[in-house]
């Protein structure tokens, strides 16, 4: 009986840590995140308001490059906006960052995901 209770408690804790952030929970996004489609990691520095390349297996010269700047929290919980360089427009564009969960971020431009990050 105690083993079953312990297992259920551990399961609830594990499920709670991956639950969507839409429940009004504010996620701490600072730190290293894995790019979902590239062998690269990005570092989110909320104090500087920047997201930079932390590691990149294919393009190591890009380490340290700031890919998003002016990171600011929105009025909605677990939602931010930032400026991201667009090669197509040859300028910085405003993107929206939302937490699908506290372990998964989506960066979108005109409601289309342009970057996915996960812990």
Phi and psi in degrees as a GROMACS rama.xvg file:
@    title "Ramachandran Plot"
@    xaxis  label "Phi"
@    yaxis  label "Psi"
@TYPE xy
-65.6182  -39.0946  UNK-2
-61.872  -41.0258  UNK-3
-64.7521  -43.2386  UNK-4
-62.6573  -44.1674  UNK-5
-61.8722  -43.8455  UNK-6
-61.9693  -45.6068  UNK-7
-62.4611  -39.3034  UNK-8
-64.4644  -42.3614  UNK-9
-65.3374  -38.5309  UNK-10
-64.4237  -43.1211  UNK-11
-62.8298  -40.9296  UNK-12
-64.3169  -44.1597  UNK-13
-64.9638  -42.6969  UNK-14
-66.6318  -38.288  UNK-15
-64.5785  -33.0946  UNK-16
-75.7765  -15.7161  UNK-17
-113.591  8.10146  UNK-18
-68.1955  151.836  UNK-19
-57.9126  148.358  UNK-20
-80.4332  2.30321  UNK-21
-70.5364  -3.2609  UNK-22
-84.912  20.3598  UNK-23
85.2672  3.79139  UNK-24
-78.7391  134.399  UNK-25
-94.1821  123.265  UNK-26
-87.3895  143.657  UNK-27
-89.0833  105.933  UNK-28
-94.0952  -2.22167  UNK-29
-62.98  142.095  UNK-30
120.327  -164.394  UNK-31
-90.2866  134.798  UNK-32
-128.5  145.383  UNK-33
-89.12  130.686  UNK-34
-67.2021  134.136  UNK-35
-78.4662  -17.3219  UNK-36
-122.351  -1.57258  UNK-37
-131.681  157.954  UNK-38
-81.3881  66.0383  UNK-39
-145.344  154.803  UNK-40
-124.994  143.86  UNK-41
-115.281  149.171  UNK-42
-112.615  123.157  UNK-43
-97.7941  118.1  UNK-44
-111.01  98.927  UNK-45
-70.3615  -26.7159  UNK-46
-67.6452  -40.1203  UNK-47
-84.1887  -19.0454  UNK-48
72.2259  36.6238  UNK-49
-133.66  154.1  UNK-50
-124.841  122.135  UNK-51
-126.916  163.339  UNK-52
-74.1123  123.684  UNK-53
-94.5012  -40.5412  UNK-54
-154.416  153.16  UNK-55
-155.837  113.606  UNK-56
-68.0678  -37.1427  UNK-57
-87.9757  -33.8211  UNK-58
-128.654  70.9512  UNK-59
-63.9664  -18.8827  UNK-60
-65.4085  -19.4055  UNK-61
-82.0365  -6.41981  UNK-62
-59.1493  128.595  UNK-63
95.4776  -15.8153  UNK-64
-64.7876  131.325  UNK-65
-82.0224  120.124  UNK-66
-101.722  -24.8359  UNK-67
-135.113  140.562  UNK-68
-133.44  171.35  UNK-69
57.2256  39.6066  UNK-70
-67.5681  124.85  UNK-71
-140.58  146.991  UNK-72
-74.7672  141.128  UNK-73
-86.9786  174.732  UNK-74
-71.4921  -23.3466  UNK-75
-83.6497  141.559  UNK-76
-60.2874  143.641  UNK-77
56.1518  42.2602  UNK-78
-143.932  134.71  UNK-79
-137.434  167.393  UNK-80
-134.586  156.44  UNK-81
-157.384  175.058  UNK-82
-107.701  132.57  UNK-83
-128.645  137.548  UNK-84
-70.3279  132.038  UNK-85
-112.386  113.782  UNK-86
-65.6698  -33.3221  UNK-87
-61.7962  -43.6787  UNK-88
-94.1448  -6.91631  UNK-89
52.3711  42.5038  UNK-90
-163.162  171.067  UNK-91
-83.6231  138.92  UNK-92
-122.642  153.394  UNK-93
-80.7528  127.616  UNK-94
-118.713  158.07  UNK-95
-109.169  135.627  UNK-96
-115.754  125.695  UNK-97
-128.034  148.232  UNK-98
-93.7269  113.083  UNK-99
-69.9542  -32.6748  UNK-100
-155.68  176.297  UNK-101
-73.3086  -2.16823  UNK-102
-116.908  8.12899  UNK-103
-148.095  122.179  UNK-104
-115.903  148.532  UNK-105
-126.136  127.689  UNK-106
-105.477  123.219  UNK-107
-128.117  151.413  UNK-108
-130.182  122.659  UNK-109
52.2684  46.9718  UNK-110
62.5164  17.4243  UNK-111
-117.647  127.566  UNK-112
-65.4881  127.114  UNK-113
-113.217  -12.2507  UNK-114
-157.608  133.94  UNK-115
-117.953  139.503  UNK-116
-131.202  145.163  UNK-117
-144.147  154.823  UNK-118
